[in-house]
């Protein structure tokens, strides 16, 4: 069983985040980078499937040099190897371009199952699994909170607003997972040391056969045209209750059009 997990490094939600002034893209150097939270659930699910069915888990990341930190954590969790797509030509690529680039990396590789988190905390588009499914011609099983593999088939329990759906497809397939699917393991000291010796294949745009004119901020299908920093938080208003506190609060809420 050859399982590939798409992993994205995102700015830590606890760090200040901002867009760059020159091209309105996310300034990834301005914030601490961490593995996207839902990607950790995807990694854990891949490891559980490997433990159940054998094979190997490959982590696939598209990002700058800094993304190596997230690759090493995924390897320390138990992934066997990693592929790092790293090229300045990719900077500012939107979801469509990213799906194209990942498809090119996967082309020619033997993959039984591709697992992703259902969305990332920076873009929150939630479309990557569907785009890769379309480009690869593989069935997509989305919002999985349980995955079972039997022979050449995969069955998921899909989380919905009203309960669960049971969805089945043949392999190879693309599966996106939600946070309720498992509890990601912490890297052990042994895992951290072993990760240093695990292979990481670094690819450029040319290495992956990617057409540079189809990626990058200058060729993006979507773009941020302008942005402004959020204003500083204004000082709060203190209401002293002298028997009319309720009226004062109501008047304040009405002035802000909350009521």
PyMOL commands that set and color helices and strands:
alter all, ss='L'
color gray80, all
select helices_A, chain A and resi 28-30+37-53+65-77+88-90+95-106+128-136+179-181+189-195+212-214+217-219+245-255
alter helices_A, ss='H'
color red, helices_A
select strands_A, chain A and resi 2-6+9-11+33-35+56-62+81-85+113-117+139-150+153-159+164-170+173-177+200-203
alter strands_A, ss='S'
color yellow, strands_A
deselect
rebuild
show_as cartoon
